Amino acid sequence: MRTHTLTRSTSETEITVTIDLDGNGAYDNLTGVGFFDHMLDQLARHSLIDMTVRAKGDLHIDDHHTVEDTGIALGQALAAALGDKRGIKRYGACLLPMDDALVRTALDLSARPFLIWNVELPTAKIGTFDTELVREFFQALSTHGGITLHVDMLHGLNSHHIAEAAFKSVARALREAVEVDPRKADAIPSTKGAL
């Protein structure tokens, strides 16, 4: 069973996440940050990773700690659910259009975290959501999930469309990477023998 439940508690946030890598994209995400919940729903739906997130954060300050710490918790849960990564395809990529936006993602579940983020969000806010937090989420997910993650915006005018295309593109690439490779279901996908 490639599932994991994780609770992360700090003086700023209390977050519990449950994921199932072999799900069908079911989601139930409540963080207190409406736009972020919408993005997490997209991440689950398009990765086919079942995801439940419950977060209580210091939203009276701002959304930063809640968004970043959710990325940390999801990254840690993903790494735990993958275990030794035996049998996975490891790599994933997606070129995703959404209206005016076109976002390309390539990722490697390498255990060597690195984020390349070439995404320009033209507004500082989407509703009340700080757009700079999109990058913060993916930085935390990459770092704590051990993901080499490249996200490039090729086109885009509308911040909502760009952000959503980024989440969906990462989701589709993640879906590919976590899938079991039927030709090598019993092998670690590395010549090193470990990831």
N, C-alpha and C positions, 0 to 999 in steps of 0.2 A: 504494500500500500504506500503510494507516494503522496502522503498527506502529512501535514504538520500544523499544530496549534502552538502559538507563542504569545506570551504576555510580557509586555515591556512596561515597567513602571519607573517614572522619574518624578522629580518635584514639579515638572512642567506638564507631563502627559501620563495617561494610563491607556495603553493600547493593547487590544487582543486581536490577533488575526488567526484565521483558519484557512488553509488552502488545500486543495486536492488537485494535483497535476493531471490526473486522469478524469477530470470532470467533464461537464458540458457547457461551462461558462456561466453557471448559476452565480448570482451575487446578492449580497445583503450588506451594504456598506453604509455606516452611519458615523460620520466624524464630526458633525456639527458645522461643516464647511460645505455648503450646497454644491458649488461648482466642482469641488474636489471629489465629492461623492459621485457625481456624474462621470468624472474622468476614471475613477476606480471601477465603476460599473463597466465602462468601455474596455478597460484593461482586462477585466475578468471575461467579459462576453467574447472578445475577439481573440483571446489566448486560449479559450476553452478551459481555463483554470478556475474551478469553483473557488469563490472567495467570500469570506465574511470578515468584515472589519468593524470593530467597535472602538472608538477613540473618544476620550474626554481630555481636552487640553485647555490651556490657559488662553482661551479665545478672547478674554477681556483685554489681553495685551495685543495679540494679532494671531494670524493663522499659521505663522511660520513654524513653531514648534510642533504643532499637530501634523502638518504636512510632512515635514522632514522626518519626524519620528515614525510616522506611518511608513515612509519609505525604508527606514532602517528596519522596522519590524517585518515588513514584507520581504525585504532582501534576506534577512536571517531565516525566515520561514521557508523561503524558496531554496536556500542552500541546504537547510536541514531536510526538506522533502526530497531533494535530489540525491542525498546520501553520497555514495562514492561516484555517482554519475554513470554507473555501468549501463551500457546499452543506449544512452541518449544520442541524438544526432549532434548535439553540442552547438552547432552553428545555426543561425537563422537570419533571414533578411526579408525586408518588405519595402516596396515602393507603393505608398498609399496616397491616393487623391481624395480630397474632400473639398468640393466646390473650388474656390480659388487657391486652396492650399495643396501642396504636394510635398510629402515628407518621406525621406528614405532612412531606413534603419538597418544596420548590420550589427550583429552581436555574437559573442562567443562566451559560453559558460565555462570560462577558462580557469576560474579561481584567481585571476589576475585582474582586479578591478581597474578600469580606466574609462573615463567619460570624455568623449569628444562631442561637443554640443554646438552645432552651427545652426541655431534657431533664433530668429529675430521676431519677437512679439511686438507689434507696432504700438500697442497701448500699455500703460502701466497697470491697468485693471481690466478684468472681465467681470462686470458687475462689481461686487465688492472684493473679488479675489485678486491678490497681487500676482501679476503674471510672472514675476521673477521666481515664484515658488514652483513653477513647473520644472525649471532646471534643478532646483533644490531637491525636489522629489526624486528625480532620476539620478542625481548624484548620490543620494543616500541609498537608493535601490541598487545601483551599480556597485558601490563600495561594499555594502553589507551582503549583497548577493554574489559577489565575486564575478562580476560581469564586465567584460570588455564591451563597451556600448558606444556606438557611433550613431548620432542622430543629426541629419542634415535637412534643412528646409530648402527645397529647390524653388518653390514659389509660395506666395502667401500674402494676403491683404488684410484678412480679418483675424484678430487675435483668437477668438473662440475657435474658428475653423483650424487655425494652425496648431493650437494646443491639443484639440481633439484628434487631429490627424497624427500628431506625435504620439499620443497615448495609444491610438489604434495601431499605428505602425510598429511600435515597440511590442504591443500585444501579439500581433501576427508573427513577428520575428521570434518572440519567446515561445509561441505555440510550436513553431517548427523545431526550435532548439531542444525543447524538453521532450519531444516525441521519442518513443523508442524506435530505434532503427532495426527493422526486422532482419536485416542481413548481418547485424552484429549486436544482437540483443544481450549477449553475455560478456561483452568486452568493454573495457574503458576506452573511450574515444581519444586516445593519445598514444604516441609511440613511447612515452615515458612510463606508461602503465599506471599513472595516477594523475588526477586533476585536483 
